[in-house]
Amino acid sequence: MLEHAPEVVHLSITELADRSGASTATVSRFCRSFLFKGYADFRMKLSAELVQAPAKPSYQDIVAGNSLHSIVQAIETNHLRSISDTTRQLDLTELQRAVDSLQRARRIDLYGMATSGIVALDFQQKLVRIGKMAHYWPDSHMQITSASSLTEHDVAFAVSYSGETPETNDALQCAKERGALTISLTKFGMNRLSQASDIRLFASSLEEGMRRGDMASRIALLHVVDILFTALVSEQFDEYVPLLEQSFQQVKKYRKEKGR
């Protein structure tokens, strides 16, 4: 597939199996392991990928002695690509399921550590502004404490770019045992957190870079959160927009009274 991608989009699953020396079942399993619905879905998305031009530059890591101009360009490239890559691989069906679940939820718990915790906190602050009962604690013990009081009427939303953060996985597992519907937001691909979740949302899977400081990955995760929040408000516009305006005006009022 890597060496003959343009040809693959024109091959049936049987033809590809013959050309690659594999069985059709192997080809099908290969596609599903990358979260495609099957070979037809894989071939369609591969075709769409191939027609996109020009090729995007690769993610750029921090290097010594770069000029300020080069740094500005590199960060812009990383952030724009993380958003573009995330948008292209979003599953709209799963996204809608997440929106519907969040709309119905009596209470929403949010879990995440370190950079992913910042993303979870950002979502919590947005949800509170539209009247949702949403909770996020940076302490991992408190996340489990909160999860232990959830019910089948609640949603647990867990963020972990790697999908392997032990504390986040523990909190999600506790919420699942309590009967809450679970949603994960991780990098693209199967991992512990996504496998344990009822609804799986994915951000772009970035190239590795030890000095990048989770910058592009944070932008990718926040991009998904912003999409979810906008969809929630759009669906119940007449109810949520007055709440947003009310919270804005109240903050403005009290900041003005205190001379801030």
KEROVEX-414218 format. One record per residue (C-alpha): y, z, x; residue number from 1; residue in three letters. Coordinates in nm, 3 decimals, decimal comma, always signed. Each point is the difference from the previous one (the first is absolute). Example, Ala and Ser with C-alpha at 12.3 -4.5 7.8 and 13.67 -1.06 7.14 Angstrom:
PT/north/up/east/n/res
PT/-0,450/+0,780/+1,230/1/ALA
PT/+0,344/-0,066/+0,137/2/SER
This chain:
PT/north/up/east/n/res
PT/+0,000/+0,000/+0,000/1/MET
PT/+0,244/+0,086/+0,279/2/LEU
PT/-0,063/-0,322/+0,190/3/GLU
PT/-0,019/-0,231/-0,306/4/HIS
PT/+0,229/+0,164/-0,257/5/ALA
PT/+0,151/-0,328/-0,134/6/PRO
PT/-0,352/-0,133/-0,064/7/GLU
PT/-0,122/+0,319/-0,168/8/VAL
PT/+0,241/-0,036/-0,293/9/VAL
PT/-0,178/-0,323/-0,095/10/HIS
PT/-0,357/+0,134/+0,030/11/LEU
PT/-0,214/+0,147/-0,275/12/SER
PT/-0,169/+0,331/+0,071/13/ILE
PT/-0,329/-0,184/+0,058/14/THR
PT/+0,160/-0,244/+0,242/15/GLU
PT/+0,167/+0,281/+0,193/16/LEU
PT/-0,328/+0,191/+0,019/17/ALA
PT/-0,174/-0,309/+0,139/18/ASP
PT/+0,278/-0,070/+0,252/19/ARG
PT/+0,008/+0,360/+0,125/20/SER
PT/-0,375/+0,057/+0,006/21/GLY
PT/+0,018/+0,280/-0,258/22/ALA
PT/-0,113/+0,053/-0,357/23/SER
PT/+0,226/-0,030/-0,303/24/THR
PT/-0,056/+0,372/-0,061/25/ALA
PT/+0,133/+0,076/+0,348/26/THR
PT/+0,311/-0,210/-0,064/27/VAL
PT/+0,055/+0,180/-0,331/28/SER
PT/-0,040/+0,345/+0,159/29/ARG
PT/+0,236/-0,103/+0,279/30/PHE
PT/+0,271/-0,089/-0,253/31/CYS
PT/-0,046/+0,319/-0,201/32/ARG
PT/+0,012/+0,214/+0,315/33/SER
PT/+0,360/-0,119/+0,038/34/PHE
PT/+0,070/+0,091/-0,365/35/LEU
PT/+0,001/-0,354/-0,140/36/PHE
PT/-0,157/-0,042/-0,344/37/LYS
PT/-0,238/-0,259/+0,140/38/GLY
PT/-0,011/-0,323/+0,200/39/TYR
PT/+0,222/-0,190/-0,245/40/ALA
PT/+0,270/+0,266/+0,027/41/ASP
PT/-0,029/+0,001/+0,381/42/PHE
PT/+0,026/-0,380/+0,022/43/ARG
PT/+0,303/-0,010/-0,230/44/MET
PT/+0,189/+0,262/+0,203/45/LYS
PT/-0,101/-0,160/+0,330/46/LEU
PT/+0,141/-0,329/-0,126/47/SER
PT/+0,327/+0,169/-0,095/48/ALA
PT/+0,016/+0,166/+0,341/49/GLU
PT/-0,047/-0,329/+0,183/50/LEU
PT/+0,283/-0,181/-0,179/51/VAL
PT/+0,255/+0,267/+0,095/52/GLN
PT/+0,213/-0,128/+0,287/53/ALA
PT/+0,127/+0,063/+0,249/54/PRO
PT/-0,228/+0,269/+0,138/55/ALA
PT/+0,165/+0,341/+0,008/56/LYS
PT/+0,061/+0,164/+0,338/57/PRO
PT/-0,231/+0,287/+0,085/58/SER
PT/+0,102/+0,365/-0,031/59/TYR
PT/+0,200/+0,111/+0,301/60/GLN
PT/-0,047/+0,333/+0,176/61/ASP
PT/+0,260/+0,209/+0,182/62/ILE
PT/+0,045/-0,117/+0,360/63/VAL
PT/+0,208/+0,135/+0,288/64/ALA
PT/+0,342/-0,145/+0,071/65/GLY
PT/+0,046/-0,212/-0,313/66/ASN
PT/+0,356/-0,094/-0,085/67/SER
PT/+0,147/+0,145/-0,319/68/LEU
PT/+0,008/-0,349/-0,149/69/HIS
PT/-0,373/-0,046/+0,067/70/SER
PT/-0,078/+0,339/-0,153/71/ILE
PT/+0,192/-0,086/-0,317/72/VAL
PT/-0,186/-0,331/-0,029/73/GLN
PT/-0,339/+0,160/+0,067/74/ALA
PT/+0,041/+0,272/-0,263/75/ILE
PT/+0,121/-0,252/-0,256/76/GLU
PT/-0,303/-0,219/+0,072/77/THR
PT/-0,242/+0,292/-0,032/78/ASN
PT/+0,145/+0,127/-0,327/79/HIS
PT/+0,031/-0,340/-0,165/80/LEU
PT/-0,354/-0,093/+0,095/81/ARG
PT/-0,142/+0,333/-0,122/82/SER
PT/+0,164/-0,057/-0,341/83/ILE
PT/-0,110/-0,364/-0,018/84/SER
PT/-0,359/+0,072/+0,104/85/ASP
PT/-0,025/+0,289/-0,248/86/THR
PT/+0,136/-0,207/-0,288/87/THR
PT/-0,243/-0,285/+0,064/88/ARG
PT/-0,310/+0,219/-0,017/89/GLN
PT/+0,097/+0,221/-0,298/90/LEU
PT/-0,256/-0,002/-0,281/91/ASP
PT/+0,210/-0,023/-0,316/92/LEU
PT/-0,287/+0,123/-0,219/93/THR
PT/-0,037/+0,320/+0,203/94/GLU
PT/+0,378/+0,035/+0,014/95/LEU
PT/+0,024/-0,017/-0,379/96/GLN
PT/-0,281/+0,253/-0,038/97/ARG
PT/+0,195/+0,235/+0,225/98/ALA
PT/+0,321/-0,047/-0,202/99/VAL
PT/-0,184/+0,061/-0,328/100/ASP
PT/-0,164/+0,315/+0,136/101/SER
PT/+0,328/+0,138/+0,132/102/LEU
PT/+0,170/-0,071/-0,335/103/GLN
PT/-0,268/+0,198/-0,189/104/ARG
PT/-0,033/+0,288/+0,246/105/ALA
PT/+0,087/+0,351/-0,117/106/ARG
PT/+0,051/+0,097/+0,363/107/ARG
PT/-0,002/-0,189/+0,330/108/ILE
PT/-0,106/+0,158/+0,329/109/ASP
PT/+0,094/-0,178/+0,324/110/LEU
PT/-0,179/+0,053/+0,331/111/TYR
PT/+0,074/-0,117/+0,352/112/GLY
PT/+0,058/+0,129/+0,351/113/MET
PT/+0,259/-0,085/+0,268/114/ALA
PT/+0,147/-0,350/-0,056/115/THR
PT/-0,215/-0,052/-0,309/116/SER
PT/+0,131/+0,332/-0,130/117/GLY
PT/+0,354/-0,138/+0,024/118/ILE
PT/-0,110/-0,292/-0,219/119/VAL
PT/-0,162/+0,238/-0,251/120/ALA
PT/+0,317/+0,212/-0,006/121/LEU
PT/+0,212/-0,309/-0,062/122/ASP
PT/-0,218/-0,091/-0,300/123/PHE
PT/+0,014/+0,357/-0,133/124/GLN
PT/+0,380/-0,002/+0,010/125/GLN
PT/+0,008/-0,329/-0,189/126/LYS
PT/-0,245/+0,120/-0,267/127/LEU
PT/+0,193/+0,322/-0,061/128/VAL
PT/+0,314/-0,202/-0,072/129/ARG
PT/-0,171/-0,165/-0,299/130/ILE
PT/-0,134/+0,326/-0,139/131/GLY
PT/-0,351/-0,014/+0,141/132/LYS
PT/-0,171/+0,327/+0,091/133/MET
PT/-0,071/-0,090/+0,362/134/ALA
PT/-0,084/+0,234/+0,289/135/HIS
PT/-0,021/-0,045/+0,376/136/TYR
PT/-0,054/+0,274/+0,259/137/TRP
PT/+0,006/-0,071/+0,374/138/PRO
PT/-0,246/+0,285/+0,057/139/ASP
PT/-0,360/-0,125/-0,021/140/SER
PT/-0,127/+0,329/-0,146/141/HIS
PT/+0,254/-0,023/-0,281/142/MET
PT/-0,107/-0,357/-0,070/143/GLN
PT/-0,355/+0,122/-0,062/144/ILE
PT/+0,130/+0,299/-0,198/145/THR
PT/+0,191/-0,238/-0,225/146/SER
PT/-0,294/-0,239/-0,028/147/ALA
PT/-0,224/+0,284/-0,117/148/SER
PT/+0,207/+0,041/-0,318/149/SER
PT/-0,005/-0,366/-0,108/150/LEU
PT/-0,185/-0,128/-0,308/151/THR
PT/-0,121/-0,331/-0,139/152/GLU
PT/+0,351/-0,055/-0,137/153/HIS
PT/+0,152/-0,010/+0,349/154/ASP
PT/+0,030/-0,242/+0,292/155/VAL
PT/-0,039/+0,070/+0,372/156/ALA
PT/+0,181/-0,251/+0,223/157/PHE
PT/-0,102/+0,018/+0,367/158/ALA
PT/+0,173/-0,181/+0,287/159/VAL
PT/-0,160/-0,049/+0,340/160/SER
PT/+0,057/-0,313/+0,204/161/TYR
PT/-0,329/+0,039/+0,186/162/SER
PT/-0,183/+0,128/-0,307/163/GLY
PT/-0,178/+0,246/+0,227/164/GLU
PT/+0,238/+0,299/+0,006/165/THR
PT/-0,229/+0,301/-0,064/166/PRO
PT/+0,257/+0,212/-0,187/167/GLU
PT/+0,091/-0,284/-0,237/168/THR
PT/-0,362/-0,086/-0,064/169/ASN
PT/-0,078/+0,365/-0,078/170/ASP
PT/+0,285/+0,025/-0,251/171/ALA
PT/-0,104/-0,323/-0,173/172/LEU
PT/-0,364/+0,113/-0,016/173/GLN
PT/+0,105/+0,331/-0,156/174/CYS
PT/+0,208/-0,185/-0,262/175/ALA
PT/-0,292/-0,231/-0,074/176/LYS
PT/-0,232/+0,297/-0,052/177/GLU
PT/+0,249/+0,138/-0,252/178/ARG
PT/-0,020/-0,325/-0,201/179/GLY
PT/+0,339/-0,146/+0,093/180/ALA
PT/+0,037/-0,376/+0,037/181/LEU
PT/+0,048/-0,078/+0,370/182/THR
PT/+0,219/-0,269/+0,160/183/ILE
PT/+0,008/-0,075/+0,373/184/SER
PT/+0,254/-0,188/+0,209/185/LEU
PT/-0,133/-0,097/+0,342/186/THR
PT/+0,000/-0,292/+0,240/187/LYS
PT/-0,205/-0,300/-0,110/188/PHE
PT/-0,375/+0,046/+0,038/189/GLY
PT/-0,265/+0,251/-0,093/190/MET
PT/+0,044/+0,355/+0,120/191/ASN
PT/-0,096/+0,350/-0,119/192/ARG
PT/+0,301/+0,044/-0,225/193/LEU
PT/-0,017/-0,338/-0,172/194/SER
PT/-0,376/+0,027/-0,051/195/GLN
PT/+0,043/+0,336/-0,174/196/ALA
PT/+0,280/-0,119/-0,231/197/SER
PT/-0,010/-0,136/-0,354/198/ASP
PT/+0,290/-0,237/+0,071/199/ILE
PT/+0,059/-0,148/+0,346/200/ARG
PT/+0,338/-0,125/+0,118/201/LEU
PT/+0,046/-0,155/+0,343/202/PHE
PT/+0,284/-0,065/+0,243/203/ALA
PT/-0,020/-0,253/+0,280/204/SER
PT/-0,235/+0,076/+0,287/205/SER
PT/+0,222/-0,015/+0,308/206/LEU
PT/-0,089/-0,077/+0,357/207/GLU
PT/-0,055/+0,311/+0,210/208/GLU
PT/+0,287/+0,132/+0,211/209/GLY
PT/+0,004/+0,351/+0,142/210/MET
PT/+0,378/+0,009/+0,047/211/ARG
PT/+0,109/-0,143/-0,333/212/ARG
PT/+0,040/+0,340/-0,169/213/GLY
PT/-0,142/-0,102/-0,339/214/ASP
PT/+0,318/-0,195/-0,078/215/MET
PT/-0,137/-0,321/-0,153/216/ALA
PT/-0,288/+0,185/-0,170/217/SER
PT/+0,248/+0,240/-0,165/218/ARG
PT/+0,204/-0,295/-0,128/219/ILE
PT/-0,316/-0,162/-0,141/220/ALA
PT/-0,103/+0,319/-0,183/221/LEU
PT/+0,351/+0,055/-0,137/222/LEU
PT/+0,002/-0,361/-0,121/223/HIS
PT/-0,301/+0,072/-0,225/224/VAL
PT/+0,156/+0,325/-0,125/225/VAL
PT/+0,323/-0,183/-0,088/226/ASP
PT/-0,199/-0,263/-0,192/227/ILE
PT/-0,183/+0,271/-0,198/228/LEU
PT/+0,321/+0,186/-0,082/229/PHE
PT/+0,184/-0,316/-0,108/230/THR
PT/-0,294/-0,101/-0,221/231/ALA
PT/-0,005/+0,345/-0,164/232/LEU
PT/+0,372/-0,016/-0,081/233/VAL
PT/-0,015/-0,363/-0,113/234/SER
PT/-0,279/+0,072/-0,250/235/GLU
PT/+0,186/+0,290/-0,163/236/GLN
PT/+0,354/-0,109/+0,081/237/PHE
PT/+0,173/+0,156/-0,303/238/ASP
PT/-0,157/+0,339/+0,070/239/GLU
PT/+0,026/+0,018/+0,379/240/TYR
PT/+0,337/-0,159/+0,078/241/VAL
PT/+0,198/+0,270/-0,189/242/PRO
PT/-0,192/+0,263/+0,200/243/LEU
PT/+0,089/-0,173/+0,326/244/LEU
PT/+0,364/-0,014/-0,103/245/GLU
PT/-0,006/+0,364/-0,109/246/GLN
PT/-0,140/+0,121/+0,332/247/SER
PT/+0,256/-0,208/+0,189/248/PHE
PT/+0,291/+0,136/-0,202/249/GLN
PT/-0,116/+0,363/+0,029/250/GLN
PT/-0,034/-0,020/+0,378/251/VAL
PT/+0,342/-0,167/+0,018/252/LYS
PT/+0,152/+0,271/-0,222/253/LYS
PT/-0,127/+0,297/+0,199/254/TYR
PT/+0,074/-0,154/+0,338/255/ARG
PT/+0,359/-0,060/-0,118/256/LYS
PT/+0,038/+0,356/-0,133/257/GLU
PT/-0,106/+0,145/+0,332/258/LYS
PT/+0,227/-0,237/+0,193/259/GLY
PT/-0,283/-0,189/+0,172/260/ARG
